[in-house]
């Protein structure tokens, strides 16, 4: 019997207890991994999730800039340079890791 489709209870708990910032970091990790595996389908799925998570009304200029970056990455995911996308997502991941760490310390 395949365990591939079974949910890992530890992963499920990690997602359920994660902050929004930590969830974004997890999405970046998935996107970066997809770039390194040349999995453009998975990368586009991650980028769609990142785009849908933006609140352009409340997020102001930062949300607009992230939206533009995600759209650029989406365009590159079609037939562009996945290393450039991975590099961009790695930089964003580090920024969100810092925000997540600051949020955790403040809580």
LINHURA-V907122 format. One record per residue. N is the residue number from 1. RES is the residue in three letters. PSI is psi in whole degrees, -180 to 180 (NA if undefined). BURIAL is b if it has 16 or more other ideal C-beta (glycine too) atoms within 10 Angstrom, else e. Layout:
n=<N;N>
res=<RES;RES>
psi=<PSI;PSI>
burial=<BURIAL;BURIAL>
This chain:
n=<1;2;3;4;5;6;7;8;9;10;11;12;13;14;15;16;17;18;19;20;21;22;23;24;25;26;27;28;29;30;31;32;33;34;35;36;37;38;39;40;41;42;43;44;45;46;47;48;49;50;51;52;53;54;55;56;57;58;59;60;61;62;63;64;65;66;67;68;69;70;71;72;73;74;75;76;77;78;79;80;81;82;83;84;85;86;87;88;89;90;91;92;93;94;95;96;97;98;99;100;101;102;103;104;105;106;107>
res=<UNK;UNK;UNK;UNK;UNK;UNK;UNK;UNK;UNK;UNK;UNK;UNK;UNK;UNK;UNK;UNK;UNK;UNK;UNK;UNK;UNK;UNK;UNK;UNK;UNK;UNK;UNK;UNK;UNK;UNK;UNK;UNK;UNK;UNK;UNK;UNK;UNK;UNK;UNK;UNK;UNK;UNK;UNK;UNK;UNK;UNK;UNK;UNK;UNK;UNK;UNK;UNK;UNK;UNK;UNK;UNK;UNK;UNK;UNK;UNK;UNK;UNK;UNK;UNK;UNK;UNK;UNK;UNK;UNK;UNK;UNK;UNK;UNK;UNK;UNK;UNK;UNK;UNK;UNK;UNK;UNK;UNK;UNK;UNK;UNK;UNK;UNK;UNK;UNK;UNK;UNK;UNK;UNK;UNK;UNK;UNK;UNK;UNK;UNK;UNK;UNK;UNK;UNK;UNK;UNK;UNK;UNK>
psi=<134;137;4;-41;-3;144;133;117;-31;-40;-41;-45;-39;-39;-42;-30;1;148;164;-39;-41;-36;-39;-41;-42;-39;-42;-43;-44;-42;-43;-44;-41;-39;-45;-26;0;38;84;-32;-49;-41;-46;-37;-42;-45;-38;-40;-42;-43;-44;-20;-12;139;94;-25;-46;-24;-14;-144;-38;-46;-39;-39;-41;-41;-46;-40;-43;-38;-42;-46;-39;-43;-42;-29;-18;-56;23;-160;105;-24;-38;-40;-46;-44;-44;-46;-34;-41;-43;-39;-45;-40;-43;-31;-42;-43;-43;-40;-41;-40;-40;-39;-33;-22;NA>
burial=<e;e;e;e;e;e;e;e;e;e;e;e;e;e;e;e;e;e;e;e;b;b;b;b;b;b;b;b;e;b;b;b;e;b;b;e;e;e;b;b;e;b;b;b;b;b;b;e;e;b;e;e;e;e;e;e;e;e;e;e;e;e;e;e;e;b;e;e;b;b;e;e;b;b;e;b;b;e;e;e;e;b;e;e;b;b;e;b;b;e;e;b;b;e;e;b;e;e;b;b;e;e;e;e;e;e;e>
